[in-house]
């Protein structure tokens, strides 16, 4: 809550303005704040809220065909700072413990896609999801390098705008255009860097 003191503040050079103080609900003067309400205007605090989401989808320990979903539908819980919040995807890192270097398409949605997509089944686009679709990040086989018998890849996206709808969650579906064979249900790991408003 903001209130005016009723006294003029002298800025010098015959420039005056009403002084402003911030008070809480009891009328006490607020000297510092440790948290902000969503959408609150503030001075002196710069930057956003950066989060690094670590995701280990449960995948098939076995072979995939081109066009298959890898890991089913993945919920990115609290990817945004607030319900229906916005942010920017700044990087994607993948670690492939099976060193398959599979080309992948990462499909991001602002809300739960219409059809649940099962792991190791052909991906089926639903026209009802067009309005939910946020971004497509392609990962090519050439984007990976091998370190200690594991494939790793980091892509800087250049900043892709994201926005949740109705919750703070985003949703991800991974589709392979290759034919990887993974050896463990946890062979694939992702880290998503998001700058949240």
PyMOL commands that set and color helices and strands:
alter all, ss='L'
color gray80, all
select helices_A, chain A and resi 127-129+141-143
alter helices_A, ss='H'
color red, helices_A
select strands_A, chain A and resi 2-12+15-22+49-55+69-76+86-96+104-109+133-139+145-147+150-163+170-176+188-196
alter strands_A, ss='S'
color yellow, strands_A
deselect
rebuild
show_as cartoon
